[in-house]
Amino acid sequence: MRLKTVKLTHFRGYRATTVIPIDEAMTGIVGRNDYGKSTVLEALAIFFDSVDIKPDKSDMNCFSVSEGHDQFEIACEFDDLPDSLVLDENAQTSLSQEFLLNAEGALEVVKTFKASTGKQDRTAIRCQHPADKALASLLSLKMTELKKLGEQLGIVEQVADQRVASQWRQAIRDASGDVVCQETLLDVGKGLSTEGKSIWDKIEALLPTFALFKADRESSDGDAEAKNPLQLAVKEAQAALQEQISELERQIASSVLDVAERTLDKLREMAPELANELTPRFKEKPKWSFNFTLEGENGIPINKRGSGVRRLILLNFFRAEAEKNALLGSPRNVIYAIEEPETSQHPNYQMMLMKALLELSNQTNRQIIVTTHVPALAGLIPIEGIRYVTKDENGVPIVKLPNHEVLKEAAESLGVLPETGMERAKGVVLVEGKSDVIFLRHASNTLKASGDLPSSLEDAGIIPILIGGCGSVKHWVTLNLADDLGLPWCVFLDSDIGGSPEQVAAIIKRKQEVEGRGRAFYSTRKREVENYLCPDMIDAQTGIRVVFTDTCDAKKIIGKAVGIKADDVIDKLWPLMTAEQILHCSMYRDNGEDRAELKELLESLLKLVA
């Protein structure tokens, strides 16, 4: 399941019901300080029962209290729902079949809390449920009650397996003809429990795993940020093995209940009245608890180290997660919520963290939610994920979705600026990172010097501008300024061929957007710019022979082999490439003709100002 929206009612500053759509990949909640960004993250932490954030009576909006409201509400909608699931016995059914979806076809879970104490009052599902009283109660009926109702309706023969409650429910509904539904708040405690089994537990187990990393917290021995994110890895490992864990629980339960039943059988021989009064059952579900952390030197807990160290661990957790999930995937959706990634970090590390989060957000079963008011980071957030938090004329927080006017307001409020250099440009090439700038500049200068190009990009006044990703806020600001200045512009990105399907799909989407605006879009024929490096040149410069293909992750392979950070491979090695090597490593064959890709690319870029 994937988080679709979060709805806040009478919660802190959000007085009326406020709906915040959550992007399927990355959501960036941006705005000024104290405008309600962190409130959204903490509401999600409360909803998902985080150990760090607990509701209290101060969470109730004070104006709502004066109007007579006695509870606040946090609701979440989920889409990407399973086609089928097991709610009781081992039979497959679906949320739709059981009338547990709302009018939009989403699973909407609503948690309400008492204004007087902040304690949770109930959990409910807001759904289009049968209006008929008898049909509305089916999910709470025991098997004997379902059979009795089925016999009254004369549909016993229509139930294929009479041991399965979901089949009885469906047969009863079918016998009732067209089912009229109405919006219902179905209490999961009272309306979703049969034969002592909690149907809600089955649904809840499918919800995403949620982790919140706050910007500032006290450093206690139990500081969750010290144990997390590695403790979150424990939760994910358990989720991946849930089928085996459930089977183990079933075997243990079966073995224990067998002993209990045999005990009762013997008791009946001596005191049948007493034996018949007793029912064997487990008082609570087993708890699988694993406490995991990293221990510092001399036994010093990580949480006693500086906040910068803890955030550095967090950065590298996300980098490791991005790499692992790209290779292995994940069976369960995980939501990472990070408050102000810039906290306690050098600007270089801030950018590395955001890059890791962006990479992770493009992978299956991962959603990222960040809050920030730092222009450099806000500028990297994809446009479709922007949620701009501001206040209306009454000082009430409101959340605006991205459109031209909202993006303009957000960019001005946050101070997101285009990359410098446009003031002297005659044409602009928008690129993703500094390596692309180095790649284009060196190639054009070298091929001009060798006589393979009539001029360099610099000579022609064509400036590569780093925008951190096509489709980001900085990209939007930059291209709008280019349009305002009347500058021709185009986009150049890695193709990511050979990478994850999500990465390739993202490039195709950006290509369609750029070409839809009537602009040229260029991408590499190979995976990334690092794939154009010459192995002979690397060998000559380092004494190390590196083998890589056109579609492998050359950046990591080369970096690991020669002892250079992957992100620094182009910076250190590309300026050593000769014109002959640049042409040779970009050769491809088309209709029996050898062609030099980079020479053709640069010739096309020069035509921007022709």
Protein Blocks (a to p, Z undefined) as FASTA:
>chain_A
ZZfbdcdehiajllbdcdddddfkbccdeddehiopmmmmmmmmmmnopakbccdfklpc
fklmmnopabdcdddddehiafbdcfbhjbdcdfklnopacfkopacddddddfklopaf
bdcddddddfblklmmmmmpcfklmmmmmmmnopmmmmmblmbmklmmmmmmmmnopadd
ddddddfklmmcgehiafklmmmmmpccdddddfbdcddfklmklmpmklmmmmmmmmmm
mmmmmmmmmmmmmmmmmmmmmmmmmmmmmmmmlmmmpccddfbdcddddddddddehhia
fklmcfklmmmmmmmmmmmmmmmmmmnopabdcddddehklgopafklmmmmmmmmmmmm
mpghiacddddfbfklmmmpcfklpccddddfkopacdddddfklmmmmmmmnopacdeh
jlmpcbdcddfblmlmmmmmmmmmmmmmnopafbdfklnopacddehighiaklmmmmmm
mmmnopacdddddekioiafklmmmmmmmmmmmmmnopacdddfblblmlmpcfklmmmm
nopacdddfkbcfklmmmmmnopafklmmmmmmmmpcfklmmmmmgcceehiacdfklmm
mmmmmmmmZZ
